[in-house]
Amino acid sequence: MTQSQAQPAAGAGNAQALLHRDAFLAHLTHERRLAANTTAGYRRDIDELIRLAESSGLDDLQVHQIRRFVAQLHGRGLDGRSIARMLSAWRGLYRFLVRDRGFKTNPCMGIRAPRVARRLPQAQSPDEAARLMHVDGDGILALRDKAMFELFYSSGLRLSELTALALGDIDADDATVRVTGKGGKTRVVPVGRPALAALNAWLTQRTLLARGDETALFLGQGGARLGPRAVQLRFKHWAAKLGLDASLHPHMLRHSFASHVLQSSGDLRAVQEMLGHASISTTQVYTRLDFQHLAKVYDAAHPRARRRTK
């Protein structure tokens, strides 16, 4: 048993804390009906709080002590995302204790985890993205997969948006696709010529798979709507077959779309609109990718940027 899995040390304060913990976990299981894995995660995070508190009771902890615990966790190397998760569990515990166990305050309120370094999305180069479009074969599944990948890259769709598409969402005359994104918001996005050609080839064969009056644009072998997991598996299948990085995933085509359009146009607002981002700050992350590309070109080309060799 690892230290993180071990029970908190014994003691009067801890004994009472364990009873409070168990009551809260029972609440999560029986009243909120959370999944077993989710409840187990809460248990681990609350056990960490009890260990940090040592002999202090949960009702004795003050805001300054919670801040010290956060600093200790950060000092051990836990990242901001993990600490934020722990704080969320602790706040939930105290909300329960205030409501059902007579606690006066929630010492975790208002405390924030250390800032999480924003991860840059993984985007492929135009050549790498083009390689993935080389889905060969005229079999019905190959035609479907090529149409999916082309549409992903052409229009910057989310995986959930692609699998939710219906036949009527494609307008070949206007070269657009109508997409229902997060929060049920609808947007209309351009579709490029290669994607339209791939979609047309797929649609000529789609009726061979369609079951009954199924309206989904992309179908599985059983004739029903293709699910996100199936798309991910087909993506990995073709990535391996084409000799590409096995860690590639469908969302990378969305990132590649955004990065490449921004590099070519410099129009951040247009990219925001096409991606369906509610806030432009979400889209701005792609400007950092663009800067990285420019920095690499500079380092490779500018005489004063080249590293000296010994």
Order of alpha helices (4+ residues) and beta strands (2+ residues): alpha-alpha-alpha-alpha-alpha-alpha-alpha-beta-beta-beta-alpha-alpha-alpha-alpha-alpha-alpha
